[in-house]
Amino acid sequence: LKPVAGAIVGLSFMIYNAAKLLLGLAALVFGMAKMDEGAKVLGGLTALVGVVAMLSNVIMIILGRDAFLPSSAAGASGVVATLLLSFCLMKLARED
């Protein structure tokens, strides 16, 4: 039973990190769009954190939970990228 449980937990973390990777990509895209619109600080910070989230979560997917990077760094960068992405999207909704 232990190998099955380990496989299920490993897959759930891989799916979690893949979702954070995609949120990082969205933060990068919308951050770059905000920079083009003139919101340089918000856009630049969102794009930067998006890249960090993408890289840290790719490392976690490739090397697993026992990588040299703590898994909390990958999770935290994804959360910050999501927060900044929401600010970009809220500002976009107000402009329309």
Residue pairs with C-beta under 8 A, 6 or more apart in sequence:
10 64
10 65
13 60
13 65
13 71
14 61
16 75
17 57
17 60
17 61
17 74
18 57
18 61
19 78
20 53
20 57
20 74
20 75
20 77
20 78
20 81
21 53
21 54
21 57
21 58
21 61
21 78
23 50
23 53
23 78
23 81
23 82
23 85
24 49
24 50
24 51
24 52
24 53
24 54
24 57
24 77
24 78
24 81
25 50
25 54
26 50
26 85
27 46
27 47
27 49
27 50
27 53
27 81
27 82
27 84
27 85
27 88
28 46
28 47
28 50
28 51
28 54
29 50
30 43
30 46
30 85
30 88
30 89
30 92
31 42
31 43
31 44
31 45
31 46
31 47
31 48
31 49
31 50
31 84
31 85
31 88
32 43
32 47
33 43
33 88
34 42
34 43
34 46
34 88
34 91
35 43
35 44
35 47
36 43
37 43
39 88
39 91
42 84
42 87
42 88
42 91
43 88
45 84
46 81
46 84
46 85
46 87
46 88
49 77
49 80
49 81
49 84
50 81
50 84
50 85
52 77
52 81
53 74
53 77
53 78
53 80
53 81
56 69
56 73
56 74
56 77
56 78
57 74
57 77
57 78
59 67
59 69
59 74
60 67
60 69
60 71
60 74
63 69
65 71
